[in-house]
Amino acid sequence: MRMTRFPRGPALAGLLLVCSGFPAFAQAIPAGASRCSFDAFTVDGQGRTNVRAAPSTRSAILGTVPSASRRIASPDEGAGVSVVASVNGFFLVREIDLADIETASPDRKLGKVYRGSGWIHGSQLTFHIQSGDGLRATPDRAAPVSIRFRQSGPDGIGDPDAVVLQMHSCSGRNVQATLTTTKGKELGRGWLVRDAQDGQAPPIVTCPLQLTTCN
């Protein structure tokens, strides 16, 4: 008679959690990935963002989360996420948060929302650039500004006229991204280095909150 071999240890525990309806263990950070720690929110022209099992467009889709729209005329909020790693232009996210959506649009039909960890492509993640002087060539506070921001207000005063078009990689609290102006003109690619400051310019501050600014 052929014996059936069942998984043991963590594998068995994970199987039992999935079968019982509870989320499985958070995905481990793979070898070679860049580790980081920052918050963002999802953005996608279709209103839903795929969360994948691995950092590849060929990987299985574990589920979807609601996302913000890039269209100013349709400013739906996206799901908040905590990012812990990046590889090949994908970011490992955990802690899916719908607070901004539920506050701004309590009647919005969200459908089935994936609540576990997984990988999201950097073109579908963003945050606000609240203040700062510009992009740097390396994720180092001492690095000089390579692409300087223009300010959105009169006389060079106000928030930076810079929007994240796509995130590429991360290191600690720093993010490599391609930016555009609010009118869609590409500024270039470089590092947003958290708290970096050049002279009298305000330090780099990014904010994942969609309904207010960060302190």
C-alpha angles and dihedrals in degrees: 000000000000114000121220113226115215124202118260136208118001093357091058092044091052091049091051092049092052093046092048092054098254121123116265124240117299112264115264120241106254124233112271095026120129110244120222144155122217140116128241141157133237123257128182135152091231096056094242130080124206120233110203135201093233138014096272137090086231093058122106117272108239093191143299138264128205115262141198122254123243089217111100090210090060106040101173114167122245134220115278116234138185112226120211106167146003137210132165093357093307126112128213108228134191137175103044108210125194098178096114092048093048092048097047100035111020091167096050113124104235099176119198110346123201110231104183133085124278147127127297124185115247092240088068099051129077146151135190120269099224100180142344148108105257151289125312131210093232135028092255126117090216093056114108121245110271098180115027123211124234116220120244097220131074120281092019093294124125141048118338113271090232133118128185109245096174138353116222108178143336143219120191106313092340126100132200109216147157111241136198133189119257087263093056101258109144115243098184143250127297147111126303098209111200113238093000112148134187116202113304095347116115116258121263110271124175124192129200094189112109101190100044142008126270120252 
